[in-house]
Amino acid sequence: AQSVTQPDIHITVSEGASLELRCNYSYGATPYLFWYVQSPGQGLQLLLKYFSGDTLVQGIKGFEAEFKRSQSSFNLRKPSVHWSDAAEYFCAVGAQNTGNQFYFGTGTSLTVIP
Amino acid sequence: GAVVSQHPSRVICKSGTSVKIECRSLDFQATTMFWYRQFPKQSLMLMATSNEGSKATYEQGVEKDKFLINHASLTLSTLTVTSAHPEDSSFYICSAEGRGGGYTFGSGTRLTVV
């Protein structure tokens, strides 16, 4: 069965500190992996995605993620967090041969302190 | 880039009435639309998948007679919550897949049933 796990419900970091948000997945097919950000009361914005190729993916707003097949992980990182990064982050997995359905993790809420 | 317009952003309705939510792909043709709902502090849950011109495929546990989905054109999909009840209050969000395989989310609709 497909599933996505984000072990950290809530993370607090200081502005300027580095950030890593964890994501583990279980998927029967070759996965497409995504990270989305949701600001309060807003819709989802795609940060980055991995389909194939280079396992280190660069996204918008200075985010990157690394696909590690052996660990079934797709962790999101940012070297220096800004206060505007405070939001909810969702990891998602999908695959073309499943009707392109997405399965989302439960999200990680990020708080940035000055 | 690809834009999906979702309307309304917020709606309050009386219990027993119906509410229609629209998603329009503004600058691309959406071959497939996905509808999600999100309860407070929870992740997005896929409700249904619709392809233009055909019946929607509903996820297990989603009442197809209550959540009517229409995808009559390549740029418009609608979700109608029929006979709404307070427990239907949630955040509903659509996602559209274009021909090139990219996915774009709408900004979401906050439904409150009183």
Contacts between the chains, C-beta under 8 A, distances in Angstrom:
chain1	res1	chain2	res2	distance
A	34	B	103	7.9
A	36	B	105	7.4
A	41	B	110	7.2
A	42	B	107	6.4
A	42	B	108	7.0
A	43	B	6	7.1
A	43	B	93	5.8
A	43	B	105	5.2
A	43	B	106	5.7
A	43	B	107	3.6
A	43	B	108	4.3
A	44	B	44	7.7
A	44	B	93	6.7
A	44	B	95	7.9
A	44	B	105	4.1
A	44	B	108	7.8
A	45	B	105	7.6
A	46	B	103	7.4
A	46	B	104	7.8
A	46	B	105	7.6
A	90	B	43	6.4
A	90	B	44	7.0
A	96	B	101	7.4
A	99	B	32	7.6
A	99	B	49	5.8
A	99	B	57	7.3
A	100	B	32	6.1
A	100	B	34	7.8
A	100	B	49	7.7
A	100	B	97	5.7
A	100	B	101	7.9
A	100	B	103	7.6
A	101	B	34	7.0
A	101	B	46	5.8
A	101	B	49	6.2
A	102	B	34	6.8
A	102	B	44	7.8
A	102	B	46	6.5
A	102	B	95	7.1
A	102	B	103	7.5
A	103	B	46	7.4
A	104	B	36	7.9
A	104	B	43	4.4
A	104	B	44	4.7
A	104	B	45	7.7
A	105	B	43	6.0
A	106	B	42	6.5
A	106	B	43	4.4
A	107	B	42	7.8
A	107	B	43	5.4
